């Protein structure tokens, strides 16, 4: 123990003590480093201030409203400004609204780059559909008014060749009516729903019909009958799909629908 203490004492004495000059030199070096860091941070802040803001989505409610206050919503993905983008119009099912209807499609709008609108129906539980060709309903007029409001928004450009209107459940018949009546809607999809034959217009756009294998509200046989009826009525470019699931829209069905609409390369 004595030898160890002696060795420790000897090594402590061997360490030179710092004088005032050395302490001052270290302080100068430290201050210089701080000054350099400050200059670098200021330059980074300046670059951040000059850089354009990060792209963000734009969403909100339509000013086009019914007398009861129901309206609908829109969703614009980043980069929409001045760029022609496909448009998806989603018509909700019973006791729903446009906000809930577009929710499952938002991730696809972000990934594939398309505009979304979800109009409300006047009565939450149903849509008013014309009974005869050429007639209009308050709901069909409202959907078109929402579309026109979207087109009038600054820097919004709708690709006129890729406008898909889809209807889930109660919204399906309105989607078929609109696409077969108005040329600005270039395709339609009937999801777990049906049609009112008298409301089908003279146009025969591309169409999609799908439902779930366990749908207990509108059975696969009923939806298949809707598809067969449209084929007999002259819809030649029509797809029929059956997915595992119930009356709700599953992610597999939604993804397949978007891919059918835009194509595997994102929109050709």
BELCORKA-V599591 format. One record per residue. N is the residue number from 1. PHI is phi in whole degrees, -180 to 180 (NA if undefined). NEAR is the number of other C-alpha atoms within 8 Angstrom. D_FIRST is the distance of its C-alpha to the first C-alpha in whole Angstrom. Layout:
BEGIN
[[N	PHI	NEAR	D_FIRST] [N	PHI	NEAR	D_FIRST]]
END
This chain:
BEGIN
[[1	NA	4	0] [2	-64	5	4] [3	-65	6	5] [4	-65	7	5] [5	-66	8	6] [6	-67	8	9] [7	-65	8	10] [8	-64	8	11] [9	-64	8	12] [10	-66	8	14] [11	-70	8	16] [12	-65	7	17] [13	-70	7	19] [14	-75	6	20] [15	-76	6	22] [16	-71	5	25] [17	-84	4	27] [18	-78	6	30] [19	-91	6	33] [20	-60	6	36] [21	-65	6	38] [22	-67	8	36] [23	-62	9	36] [24	-65	8	39] [25	-63	8	40] [26	-62	8	38] [27	-65	8	40] [28	-64	8	43] [29	-61	8	42] [30	-64	8	41] [31	-64	8	45] [32	-64	8	46] [33	-64	8	45] [34	-64	8	46] [35	-64	8	50] [36	-64	8	50] [37	-62	8	49] [38	-64	8	52] [39	-64	8	54] [40	-62	8	54] [41	-63	8	54] [42	-64	8	57] [43	-64	8	59] [44	-64	8	58] [45	-63	8	59] [46	-64	8	62] [47	-64	8	63] [48	-64	7	63] [49	-68	7	65] [50	-83	6	68] [51	-70	6	67] [52	-67	5	70] [53	-63	4	69] [54	-63	4	68] [55	-63	6	71] [56	-141	7	72] [57	-77	8	74] [58	-128	8	77] [59	-148	8	79] [60	176	7	81] [61	-101	8	84] [62	-73	11	88] [63	-82	5	90] [64	-71	9	93] [65	-131	11	93] [66	-81	8	95] [67	-66	5	97] [68	-90	6	95] [69	96	6	92] [70	-72	10	90] [71	-140	13	90] [72	138	15	87] [73	-137	13	84] [74	-131	13	83] [75	-144	12	80] [76	-117	11	79] [77	-76	13	76] [78	-57	10	74] [79	85	7	76] [80	-72	13	80] [81	-57	7	81] [82	72	7	84] [83	-113	9	83] [84	-67	9	86] [85	-127	11	84] [86	-61	13	86] [87	-127	13	86] [88	-113	12	86] [89	-104	12	88] [90	-112	15	87] [91	-103	17	89] [92	-73	16	88] [93	-88	14	89] [94	-62	10	90] [95	57	7	88] [96	-128	10	86] [97	-148	14	86] [98	-64	15	85] [99	-62	9	81] [100	-72	8	80] [101	-69	13	83] [102	-85	12	81] [103	-52	7	77] [104	-71	8	77] [105	-95	8	78] [106	-60	10	76] [107	-58	7	73] [108	-73	10	76] [109	-63	12	77] [110	-70	10	74] [111	-76	6	73] [112	-103	8	77] [113	76	12	78] [114	-138	12	81] [115	-84	14	82] [116	-131	14	83] [117	-134	16	85] [118	-131	16	86] [119	-67	15	89] [120	-89	12	90] [121	-86	12	93] [122	-65	11	95] [123	-97	6	95] [124	-58	11	91] [125	-83	8	92] [126	-161	12	95] [127	-114	12	96] [128	-86	10	100] [129	-120	13	101] [130	-59	10	105] [131	-92	9	107] [132	-134	8	109] [133	-61	9	109] [134	94	7	109] [135	-79	8	108] [136	-121	8	105] [137	-122	9	103] [138	-60	8	101] [139	-71	11	98] [140	-66	12	99] [141	-67	9	100] [142	-65	11	96] [143	-60	9	94] [144	-68	8	96] [145	-65	9	96] [146	-63	13	92] [147	-62	9	92] [148	-67	8	94] [149	-64	10	92] [150	-62	9	89] [151	-62	9	91] [152	-84	7	91] [153	-70	7	88] [154	-57	4	86] [155	66	8	85] [156	-91	13	86] [157	-127	11	88] [158	-92	11	89] [159	-70	10	89] [160	-67	8	93] [161	-89	6	93] [162	-135	11	90] [163	-120	15	90] [164	-108	13	90] [165	-112	15	91] [166	-122	15	90] [167	-132	19	90] [168	-99	14	88] [169	57	13	91] [170	-63	13	93] [171	-82	16	92] [172	-64	18	94] [173	-65	14	97] [174	-68	14	97] [175	-62	15	95] [176	-65	14	98] [177	-63	13	100] [178	-63	12	98] [179	-68	16	98] [180	-87	13	101] [181	-112	11	103] [182	-118	8	101] [183	-68	8	100] [184	-71	7	97] [185	-107	12	95] [186	-93	13	95] [187	-158	12	93] [188	-144	15	93] [189	-142	15	91] [190	-105	18	92] [191	-114	12	89] [192	58	15	90] [193	-144	15	93] [194	-138	11	97] [195	-134	11	100] [196	-109	9	103] [197	-51	6	105] [198	-67	8	108] [199	-88	14	105] [200	-70	12	104] [201	-85	10	105] [202	-81	6	107] [203	-81	9	104] [204	-130	8	102] [205	-76	11	98] [206	-62	11	96] [207	-141	12	94] [208	-136	12	92] [209	-133	14	92] [210	-151	13	89] [211	-160	16	88] [212	-103	15	86] [213	-64	11	86] [214	-112	10	86] [215	-71	13	88] [216	-101	7	89] [217	-98	5	91] [218	-134	10	93] [219	-68	12	93] [220	-56	12	92] [221	-66	6	96] [222	-67	8	97] [223	-69	15	95] [224	-62	9	96] [225	-64	8	100] [226	-63	10	99] [227	-59	11	98] [228	-61	8	101] [229	-66	8	103] [230	-66	9	102] [231	-62	10	102] [232	-64	7	106] [233	-86	6	106] [234	103	7	105] [235	-82	12	102] [236	-90	7	101] [237	-102	7	98] [238	-134	11	96] [239	-115	7	93] [240	-122	9	92] [241	-132	8	89] [242	-123	9	87] [243	-122	10	84] [244	-67	7	82] [245	145	10	81] [246	-102	11	84] [247	-78	12	85] [248	-80	6	82] [249	-90	7	81] [250	-90	7	79] [251	-63	7	76] [252	-64	7	78] [253	-65	9	81] [254	-63	11	80] [255	-63	9	78] [256	-66	8	81] [257	-64	9	84] [258	-63	10	82] [259	-68	10	82] [260	-61	8	86] [261	-71	8	86] [262	-93	11	84] [263	91	10	84] [264	-65	7	81] [265	-96	6	80] [266	96	8	80] [267	144	8	83] [268	-78	5	86]]
END
